[in-house]
Amino acid sequence: MPNETDRRVSSRTERKALEKARILQRENEREIIKLVGRILKKTESERSEEEISVLLLNRDTVEELCKRKSRRNELKRKQEEVFDTADDLQSKVWQLAVAVKQANHLVVYTGAGISTAASIPDYRGPNGVWTQLQKGHAVSSSDLSRAEPTLTHMCIRMLHKEMLVKHVVSQNCDGLHLRSGLPRHALSELHGNMFIEVCTSCSPVREYVRLFDVTERTSLHHHGTGRRCCHCASELRDTIVHFGERGTLERPLNWKGAAEAAKAADVILCLGSSLKVLKKYACLWCMNRPPSKRPKLYIINLQWTPKDDFAALKINAKCDDVMRLLMEELNIQIPVYDRAEDPIFSLAAPLQPEDENSHTRTVIVPQAGPGDSLNEPDNTAKPTTVQGGWFGRGYGKGRKKKKAA
């Protein structure tokens, strides 16, 4: 029995000694990394013979630190906004106009970059919501219901009317494509619409279009809006695909329409999207075909995208600037948004009496009042953390969950 006890004590002692040795090794490695890092910051002429010897003895560490620096520089390069010169822009728009006119089935993919002109911030730009949150900065909250369709939204609507665009696949939740007058059958809103809540207990799913942002109470994995279906009394839910989720609703997501459009497309025009999310949806890129049989890809974005190398043309400019020039090349007049003719007013369902005080969001009215537009940003407003709904809170929860894993 004493021998058994001695073995146990010896085993514990060995484990502690091994653990202590591992800790000391990690600390030593950290010290070497710090030392090598300080030396590498110096120019070769500034390094002493002793420091050169340290680098030679720790070649693996030098190589790893150089790789890290290279990755950081590459990431920084991809986040930078690049602008084409005026001459290059004009030349590229001419090439785009030729592609649009010659296309048999043109499909447009849109991202947050087409709504920045309406003072809705994007996500991954230098001042984007996710960029600022990742840096630990506060993000200004705003009622996105006050935004109006931009010049790009109106151009897309007109190109569809002229039968040059067959379908629009949008990642945006701001509802501005719908409000521009683009027919719903020609639109797939892959991440939902902030103006639409649905009853999933009804079959088929029943939609309620509202004149305000329905996502006030919703966030990641919490979709209940607090209002109830007037037919079955079940709680309504938003249609938003929050960060970290997958969309399952048939409408307004319309995945079927997006997949069919991509299958028939011979040209895809990407507007204002980083494509970091869209690239994951293989059905949108016809990846089951050989490269020569896939649709020709045209990208308009200020930053790098993972599809740049596959594009027939990449235009580095703001979406409104490109679309204005494109419409001139095509000799098509750009319609002006008229709030009185906004389709949302004819689509909207009135609230039940018991739901009249169920939200605090701004209600869109047919006639714009003073200050009732986001086109002129309020530069005097102090930044506050994003409050509620799809535009930030869900993302914050997603990040915490990911870190904890």
C-alpha positions as CSV (number, residue, x, y, z in Angstrom):
1,M,0.0,0.0,0.0
2,P,2.8,2.5,0.8
3,N,4.3,1.7,-2.6
4,E,1.0,2.6,-4.3
5,T,0.8,5.9,-2.4
6,D,4.5,6.7,-3.3
7,R,3.7,6.0,-7.0
8,R,0.7,8.4,-6.9
9,V,2.8,11.2,-5.3
10,S,5.6,10.6,-7.8
11,S,3.1,10.7,-10.7
12,R,1.6,14.1,-9.4
13,T,5.1,15.5,-9.0
14,E,6.0,14.5,-12.5
15,R,2.9,16.1,-13.9
16,K,3.5,19.3,-12.1
17,A,7.1,19.3,-13.2
18,L,6.0,18.8,-16.9
19,E,3.4,21.5,-16.6
20,K,6.0,23.9,-15.1
21,A,8.4,23.1,-17.9
22,R,5.7,23.8,-20.5
23,I,4.9,27.1,-18.9
24,L,8.6,28.1,-18.8
25,Q,8.9,27.0,-22.5
26,R,6.0,29.1,-23.6
27,E,7.3,32.1,-21.6
28,N,10.7,31.6,-23.3
29,E,9.1,31.5,-26.7
30,R,7.2,34.7,-26.0
31,E,10.4,36.4,-25.0
32,I,12.1,35.3,-28.1
33,I,9.2,36.5,-30.3
34,K,9.3,39.9,-28.6
35,L,13.1,40.1,-29.0
36,V,13.0,39.1,-32.7
37,G,10.1,41.4,-33.3
38,R,12.1,44.4,-31.9
39,I,15.1,43.5,-34.0
40,L,13.1,43.1,-37.2
41,K,11.7,46.7,-36.7
42,K,15.3,48.0,-37.2
43,T,16.9,48.4,-40.6
44,E,19.7,46.0,-41.5
45,S,22.3,48.7,-41.0
46,E,21.0,49.4,-37.5
47,R,21.3,45.8,-36.3
48,S,24.3,44.8,-34.1
49,E,26.3,41.6,-34.7
50,E,24.7,40.1,-31.6
51,E,21.2,40.9,-33.0
52,I,22.1,39.4,-36.3
53,S,23.2,36.2,-34.5
54,V,19.8,36.1,-32.7
55,L,18.0,36.3,-36.0
56,L,20.2,33.5,-37.5
57,L,19.5,31.3,-34.4
58,N,15.8,31.8,-34.6
59,R,15.1,31.6,-38.3
60,D,11.7,29.9,-37.8
61,T,10.5,32.7,-35.6
62,V,11.8,35.3,-38.1
63,E,9.9,33.5,-40.9
64,E,6.7,33.3,-38.8
65,L,6.8,37.0,-37.9
66,C,7.4,38.0,-41.5
67,K,4.4,35.9,-42.6
68,R,2.3,37.6,-39.9
69,K,3.4,41.1,-41.2
70,S,2.6,40.1,-44.8
71,R,-0.9,38.9,-43.8
72,R,-1.5,42.2,-41.9
73,N,-0.4,44.2,-44.9
74,E,-2.5,42.2,-47.3
75,L,-5.6,42.6,-45.1
76,K,-4.9,46.3,-44.8
77,R,-4.6,46.5,-48.6
78,K,-7.9,44.7,-49.1
79,Q,-9.7,47.1,-46.7
80,E,-8.5,50.2,-48.5
81,E,-10.8,52.1,-50.9
82,V,-9.4,52.5,-54.4
83,F,-10.8,55.1,-56.9
84,D,-10.3,54.8,-60.7
85,T,-9.1,57.9,-62.5
86,A,-11.8,59.9,-64.5
87,D,-10.5,58.6,-67.8
88,D,-10.3,55.0,-66.6
89,L,-13.8,55.3,-65.1
90,Q,-15.3,56.6,-68.4
91,S,-13.6,53.8,-70.4
92,K,-14.8,51.1,-68.0
93,V,-18.3,52.4,-68.0
94,W,-18.3,52.2,-71.8
95,Q,-17.3,48.6,-71.6
96,L,-20.0,47.9,-69.0
97,A,-22.6,49.6,-71.2
98,V,-21.7,47.3,-74.1
99,A,-22.0,44.2,-71.8
100,V,-25.4,45.4,-70.6
101,K,-26.7,45.9,-74.1
102,Q,-25.4,42.6,-75.3
103,A,-26.6,40.6,-72.3
104,N,-29.4,38.1,-72.8
105,H,-30.1,37.6,-69.1
106,L,-28.5,40.2,-66.8
107,V,-28.8,39.7,-63.1
108,V,-27.8,42.3,-60.5
109,Y,-26.4,41.5,-57.1
110,T,-26.5,44.4,-54.6
111,G,-24.9,45.1,-51.2
112,A,-24.8,47.8,-48.6
113,G,-22.6,50.1,-50.9
114,I,-25.7,51.1,-53.0
115,S,-27.4,52.6,-49.9
116,T,-24.5,54.6,-48.5
117,A,-25.8,57.6,-50.5
118,A,-28.9,57.4,-48.4
119,S,-26.7,57.8,-45.3
120,I,-27.1,54.2,-44.4
121,P,-23.6,53.0,-43.3
122,D,-22.1,49.9,-45.0
123,Y,-20.6,47.1,-43.0
124,R,-17.0,46.4,-44.1
125,G,-16.0,49.9,-45.4
126,P,-13.4,52.0,-43.5
127,N,-16.3,53.5,-41.5
128,G,-18.6,50.5,-41.7
129,V,-20.7,49.2,-38.8
130,W,-18.7,45.9,-38.4
131,T,-15.4,47.7,-39.0
132,Q,-16.1,50.1,-36.2
133,L,-17.5,47.5,-33.8
134,Q,-14.4,45.3,-34.4
135,K,-12.2,48.3,-33.4
136,G,-14.3,48.8,-30.2
137,H,-15.7,52.1,-31.4
138,A,-19.3,53.3,-30.8
139,V,-21.6,53.3,-33.9
140,S,-24.2,56.0,-34.4
141,S,-27.7,54.6,-34.2
142,S,-30.4,55.9,-36.6
143,D,-33.9,55.1,-37.8
144,L,-33.3,53.6,-41.2
145,S,-37.0,54.0,-42.1
146,R,-36.2,57.6,-42.9
147,A,-33.9,56.7,-45.8
148,E,-35.1,56.9,-49.4
149,P,-34.1,55.0,-52.6
150,T,-30.8,56.3,-54.1
151,L,-30.0,57.1,-57.6
152,T,-28.6,53.5,-58.0
153,H,-31.9,52.0,-56.8
154,M,-33.8,54.1,-59.3
155,C,-31.4,53.2,-62.1
156,I,-31.9,49.5,-61.4
157,R,-35.6,49.9,-61.4
158,M,-35.5,51.7,-64.8
159,L,-33.1,49.1,-66.3
160,H,-35.6,46.4,-65.3
161,K,-38.4,48.4,-66.8
162,E,-36.4,48.6,-70.0
163,M,-35.9,44.8,-69.8
164,L,-32.2,45.1,-69.6
165,V,-32.1,43.7,-66.0
166,K,-34.0,40.4,-65.4
167,H,-33.6,40.0,-61.7
168,V,-32.1,41.6,-58.6
169,V,-30.5,39.7,-55.7
170,S,-30.0,41.9,-52.7
171,Q,-28.3,41.3,-49.3
172,N,-29.8,44.6,-48.0
173,C,-32.6,44.6,-45.4
174,D,-33.4,48.3,-45.9
175,G,-36.3,47.7,-48.2
176,L,-35.2,50.4,-50.7
177,H,-35.4,48.2,-53.8
178,L,-39.1,47.5,-53.0
179,R,-39.7,51.2,-52.3
180,S,-38.0,52.2,-55.6
181,G,-40.8,50.5,-57.5
182,L,-38.9,47.4,-58.5
183,P,-41.6,44.6,-58.9
184,R,-41.4,42.0,-56.1
185,H,-41.3,39.1,-58.6
186,A,-38.0,40.5,-59.9
187,L,-36.4,40.8,-56.4
188,S,-34.8,38.4,-54.0
189,E,-34.1,39.9,-50.6
190,L,-31.8,37.2,-49.2
191,H,-31.4,38.7,-45.8
192,G,-34.9,39.9,-45.4
193,N,-36.8,43.3,-45.3
194,M,-37.1,45.5,-42.3
195,F,-40.6,46.5,-43.2
196,I,-42.0,43.0,-43.4
197,E,-43.2,40.8,-40.6
198,V,-44.7,37.4,-41.2
199,C,-46.9,34.7,-39.5
200,T,-45.2,31.4,-40.0
201,S,-48.1,29.5,-38.3
202,C,-50.4,30.4,-41.3
203,S,-50.1,28.2,-44.4
204,P,-48.9,29.7,-46.7
205,V,-46.8,32.1,-44.6
206,R,-48.8,35.4,-44.2
207,E,-47.0,38.7,-44.9
208,Y,-47.6,42.0,-43.2
209,V,-45.9,45.0,-44.8
210,R,-45.5,47.9,-42.4
211,L,-44.7,51.6,-42.7
212,F,-42.0,51.3,-39.9
213,D,-39.0,49.2,-39.0
214,V,-40.5,46.0,-37.5
215,T,-37.2,44.8,-35.9
216,E,-37.2,47.0,-32.8
217,R,-37.4,44.0,-30.5
218,T,-35.6,41.4,-32.6
219,S,-32.0,40.1,-32.6
220,L,-30.0,37.0,-33.2
221,H,-32.3,33.9,-32.8
222,H,-35.0,36.2,-31.4
223,H,-37.4,37.1,-34.2
224,G,-40.7,37.8,-32.4
225,T,-41.9,41.4,-33.0
226,G,-44.6,41.4,-30.2
227,R,-47.5,41.8,-32.6
228,R,-49.9,39.1,-33.5
229,C,-51.5,37.7,-36.7
230,C,-55.0,39.0,-37.2
231,H,-56.1,35.6,-38.6
232,C,-54.6,33.0,-36.1
233,A,-53.3,35.2,-33.3
234,S,-49.8,33.7,-33.4
235,E,-46.9,36.0,-32.7
236,L,-45.5,37.6,-35.8
237,R,-41.7,37.5,-36.6
238,D,-39.3,39.6,-38.6
239,T,-37.9,38.4,-41.9
240,I,-34.3,39.4,-41.1
241,V,-31.4,36.9,-41.4
242,H,-29.3,38.2,-38.5
243,F,-25.6,37.8,-38.4
244,G,-24.8,34.1,-37.8
245,E,-28.1,32.8,-39.0
246,R,-29.4,31.2,-42.2
247,G,-32.6,32.4,-44.0
248,T,-35.4,29.8,-44.2
249,L,-38.4,31.9,-45.3
250,E,-39.7,31.7,-48.8
251,R,-40.7,35.3,-48.9
252,P,-39.3,37.9,-49.0
253,L,-36.1,36.0,-49.3
254,N,-37.1,34.4,-52.6
255,W,-34.1,32.0,-52.8
256,K,-35.9,30.1,-55.6
257,G,-36.0,33.3,-57.7
258,A,-32.3,34.0,-57.1
259,A,-31.2,30.5,-58.0
260,E,-33.3,30.4,-61.2
261,A,-32.0,33.9,-62.2
262,A,-28.4,32.8,-61.6
263,K,-28.9,29.7,-63.6
264,A,-30.2,31.6,-66.6
265,A,-27.7,34.5,-66.3
266,D,-25.1,35.2,-68.9
267,V,-24.0,38.5,-67.1
268,I,-23.9,39.2,-63.4
269,L,-23.4,42.8,-62.2
270,C,-22.3,43.2,-58.6
271,L,-23.0,46.6,-57.0
272,G,-21.6,47.8,-53.7
273,S,-21.0,44.4,-52.2
274,S,-17.8,43.0,-50.6
275,L,-19.1,39.6,-51.8
276,K,-17.7,38.0,-48.7
277,V,-21.1,36.6,-47.8
278,L,-22.5,36.1,-51.4
279,K,-19.4,34.1,-52.4
280,K,-20.5,31.3,-50.0
281,Y,-23.7,30.7,-52.0
282,A,-22.4,28.4,-54.8
283,C,-25.8,28.4,-56.5
284,L,-25.4,32.1,-57.3
285,W,-22.2,31.6,-59.2
286,C,-22.9,28.5,-61.3
287,M,-19.9,26.8,-59.7
288,N,-21.0,23.4,-61.0
289,R,-20.1,24.6,-64.6
290,P,-16.6,25.0,-66.1
291,P,-15.3,28.6,-65.8
292,S,-15.8,29.3,-69.5
293,K,-19.5,28.4,-69.1
294,R,-20.2,30.6,-66.1
295,P,-21.8,34.1,-66.4
296,K,-19.5,37.0,-67.1
297,L,-18.9,39.0,-63.9
298,Y,-18.8,42.8,-63.6
299,I,-18.0,44.3,-60.2
300,I,-18.5,47.8,-58.9
301,N,-16.9,48.3,-55.5
302,L,-14.3,50.5,-53.9
303,Q,-12.7,47.7,-52.0
304,W,-11.2,44.4,-52.9
305,T,-13.6,41.5,-53.3
306,P,-12.8,37.7,-53.4
307,K,-14.3,37.6,-56.9
308,D,-12.0,40.3,-58.4
309,D,-9.8,37.8,-60.1
310,F,-12.7,36.1,-61.8
311,A,-14.3,39.4,-63.0
312,A,-14.4,40.4,-66.7
313,L,-14.2,44.0,-65.4
314,K,-13.7,45.6,-61.9
315,I,-14.8,49.3,-61.5
316,N,-13.4,51.1,-58.5
317,A,-15.9,53.9,-57.9
318,K,-19.0,54.8,-56.0
319,C,-22.2,53.1,-57.3
320,D,-24.1,56.3,-58.0
321,D,-21.2,57.7,-60.1
322,V,-21.0,54.6,-62.2
323,M,-24.8,54.2,-62.7
324,R,-25.2,57.9,-63.7
325,L,-22.5,57.5,-66.4
326,L,-24.0,54.1,-67.4
327,M,-27.4,55.5,-67.9
328,E,-25.9,58.3,-70.1
329,E,-24.2,55.7,-72.2
330,L,-27.4,53.7,-72.6
331,N,-29.4,57.0,-73.3
332,I,-31.9,56.1,-70.6
333,Q,-33.4,58.8,-68.3
334,I,-33.0,58.3,-64.6
335,P,-36.4,58.4,-62.8
336,V,-36.6,60.5,-59.6
337,Y,-38.0,58.9,-56.5
338,D,-41.4,60.3,-55.6
339,R,-42.5,59.4,-52.0
340,A,-46.1,59.9,-52.9
341,E,-45.8,57.0,-55.4
342,D,-43.8,54.7,-53.1
343,P,-45.3,51.2,-53.5
344,I,-45.0,50.6,-49.7
345,F,-48.1,52.7,-49.1
346,S,-50.3,50.4,-51.2
347,L,-48.7,47.2,-49.8
348,A,-48.8,48.2,-46.1
349,A,-51.3,46.5,-43.8
350,P,-52.9,48.6,-41.1
351,L,-52.1,47.8,-37.5
352,Q,-54.8,46.2,-35.2
353,P,-56.1,48.6,-32.5
354,E,-54.2,46.6,-29.8
355,D,-50.9,47.1,-31.7
356,E,-51.1,50.8,-32.2
357,N,-48.5,51.4,-29.4
358,S,-46.4,48.3,-30.2
359,H,-43.4,50.2,-31.5
360,T,-41.5,53.5,-31.2
361,R,-40.0,53.6,-34.8
362,T,-40.7,56.4,-37.2
363,V,-43.7,55.8,-39.5
364,I,-43.3,56.6,-43.1
365,V,-45.8,59.1,-44.4
366,P,-46.7,59.9,-48.1
367,Q,-45.4,63.5,-47.8
368,A,-41.9,64.1,-46.5
369,G,-41.7,66.6,-43.7
370,P,-38.8,68.8,-42.5
371,G,-35.9,66.7,-41.5
372,D,-37.7,63.5,-42.6
373,S,-34.8,62.3,-44.7
374,L,-31.4,60.7,-44.1
375,N,-30.0,62.1,-47.3
376,E,-28.4,64.9,-45.2
377,P,-26.5,63.3,-42.4
378,D,-26.5,65.0,-39.0
379,N,-22.8,65.6,-38.3
380,T,-23.6,67.1,-34.9
381,A,-25.1,63.9,-33.5
382,K,-23.0,62.2,-30.9
383,P,-22.2,58.5,-31.7
384,T,-24.2,56.0,-29.6
385,T,-24.1,52.3,-29.5
386,V,-26.4,50.6,-32.1
387,Q,-29.7,49.9,-30.3
388,G,-32.0,47.1,-31.1
389,G,-33.0,45.3,-34.3
390,W,-30.9,43.9,-37.1
391,F,-28.5,46.7,-37.6
392,G,-25.9,45.8,-34.9
393,R,-27.2,44.1,-31.8
394,G,-27.4,40.6,-33.4
395,Y,-23.8,41.0,-34.7
396,G,-22.6,41.9,-31.2
397,K,-24.1,38.7,-29.8
398,G,-22.7,36.7,-32.6
399,R,-19.2,37.9,-31.9
400,K,-19.5,37.1,-28.2
401,K,-20.7,33.6,-28.9
402,K,-17.9,33.0,-31.4
403,K,-15.2,34.2,-28.9
404,A,-16.6,32.0,-26.1
405,A,-16.5,28.9,-28.4
